[in-house]
Amino acid sequence: MKKVILITGISSGFGKQTAKLLANEGHIVYGTVRKESAPDDRVHHLIMDLTDSESIKKAVSTVMENEGRIDVLINNAGMHSGGPIETSPIETIKLQMDTNFLGLVHMTREVLPIMRKQGGGTILNFSSIGGLMGLPFQAFYSAGKFAIEGFSEALRMEVKQFNIKVVLINPGDFHTSNSMNRRNFLAPTNLNDPYREQFEKTLAAIEKDEANGWNPEILARRIVKIVECKNPRQRYIIASFEQKLAVTVKYILPGKWFRMILEDHYKIG
């Protein structure tokens, strides 16, 4: 069955691949971008910034004017930052949370009345493995994803009466532009920064994981199946065996032991 789908952040990575594959399956796809980009006959582009509530309203209104409904909202867009908690600029911290969490909240609130009135819909919220465990020198990225976890769990119960499904997506490491984009928002690491040496060691481990990550098309194909599934699960962890195992181990081992495993992986010490 053809669905009207609104997906945020289709300039690159997961969003770009997912929008393309959904359109190829015959769905009507609207994707948001922050800047004008090359037109795509299969995907309708909408200029939108998650930190601008008026642009969110305009994007949703455009879809409704053209299609009269929104069957699926995929909250994919986000940003990555990195750095020590103590020395990260407050402006970067605020932008991280305004984009990844509050932007998702604004987007969801704008679509919920539409889904209520039409008798249902599906919302896919992109969290992360980093939303299930705090990652060193990615504290505010993890904090935003943890917030999405709690928000989605509460939302799921509130909108059940309106036949609206809420699905959490937890990707592991994928080979996208995350590393390059994160470097635009790194905390200062000058010689006087007390965290500089440890941060650089950990950042190298993070970027190695991402460089060796899966192709984003793998996740995009999975999202297509979830969108077309009549009764999707509450959560999908789309990651390597080792990363899925880490999620399980976190809830089995004492906290100190699990922390030691993470510290070893991220070269802490």
JOQUI-V749912 format. One record per pair of residues at least 12 apart in sequence whose ideal C-beta (glycine too) atoms are under 6 Angstrom apart, sorted by sequence separation. I is the first residue (numbers start at 1). J is the second residue. If there is no record, write none. Layout:
i->I j->J
i->I j->J
This chain:
i->7 j->19
i->19 j->31
i->31 j->43
i->33 j->45
i->130 j->142
i->46 j->59
i->29 j->43
i->30 j->44
i->32 j->46
i->131 j->145
i->152 j->166
i->34 j->49
i->81 j->96
i->130 j->145
i->131 j->146
i->30 j->46
i->32 j->48
i->46 j->62
i->152 j->168
i->222 j->238
i->5 j->22
i->128 j->145
i->127 j->145
i->131 j->149
i->23 j->42
i->219 j->238
i->23 j->43
i->79 j->99
i->10 j->31
i->127 j->148
i->5 j->27
i->11 j->33
i->78 j->100
i->127 j->149
i->125 j->148
i->2 j->26
i->3 j->27
i->4 j->28
i->5 j->29
i->6 j->30
i->7 j->31
i->8 j->32
i->19 j->43
i->2 j->27
i->32 j->59
i->50 j->77
i->125 j->152
i->179 j->207
i->75 j->104
i->179 j->210
i->75 j->107
i->178 j->210
i->30 j->63
i->173 j->209
i->173 j->210
i->73 j->111
i->175 j->213
i->174 j->213
i->173 j->213
i->174 j->214
i->176 j->216
i->70 j->111
i->127 j->168
i->129 j->170
i->128 j->170
i->174 j->216
i->101 j->144
i->120 j->163
i->121 j->164
i->122 j->165
i->123 j->166
i->124 j->167
i->125 j->168
i->126 j->169
i->127 j->170
i->129 j->172
i->70 j->114
i->96 j->140
i->100 j->144
i->119 j->163
i->120 j->164
i->124 j->169
i->101 j->147
i->116 j->162
i->51 j->98
i->93 j->140
i->97 j->144
i->51 j->99
i->96 j->144
i->171 j->219
i->50 j->99
i->69 j->118
i->115 j->164
i->56 j->106
i->60 j->110
i->71 j->121
i->72 j->122
i->73 j->123
i->74 j->124
i->75 j->125
i->76 j->126
i->56 j->107
i->75 j->126
i->50 j->103
i->53 j->106
i->56 j->110
i->85 j->139
i->82 j->137
i->82 j->138
i->6 j->63
i->15 j->76
i->80 j->141
i->205 j->266
i->14 j->76
i->137 j->199
i->205 j->267
i->4 j->67
i->6 j->70
i->202 j->266
i->4 j->69
i->137 j->202
i->167 j->232
i->202 j->267
i->4 j->70
i->136 j->202
i->201 j->267
i->4 j->71
i->5 j->72
i->6 j->73
i->7 j->74
i->8 j->75
i->9 j->76
i->168 j->235
i->169 j->236
i->170 j->237
i->171 j->238
i->172 j->239
i->3 j->71
i->8 j->76
i->9 j->77
i->172 j->240
i->3 j->72
i->7 j->76
i->8 j->77
i->172 j->243
i->92 j->185
i->80 j->178
i->88 j->187
i->82 j->182
i->87 j->187
i->80 j->181
i->80 j->182
i->83 j->186
i->84 j->187
i->81 j->185
i->82 j->186
i->83 j->187
i->87 j->193
i->129 j->239
i->84 j->195
i->129 j->243
i->84 j->199
i->132 j->247
i->133 j->250
i->136 j->266
i->72 j->227
i->13 j->176
i->12 j->177
i->17 j->216
i->21 j->220
i->17 j->217
i->14 j->216
i->18 j->220
i->22 j->224
i->13 j->216
i->17 j->220
i->21 j->224
i->14 j->219
i->18 j->223
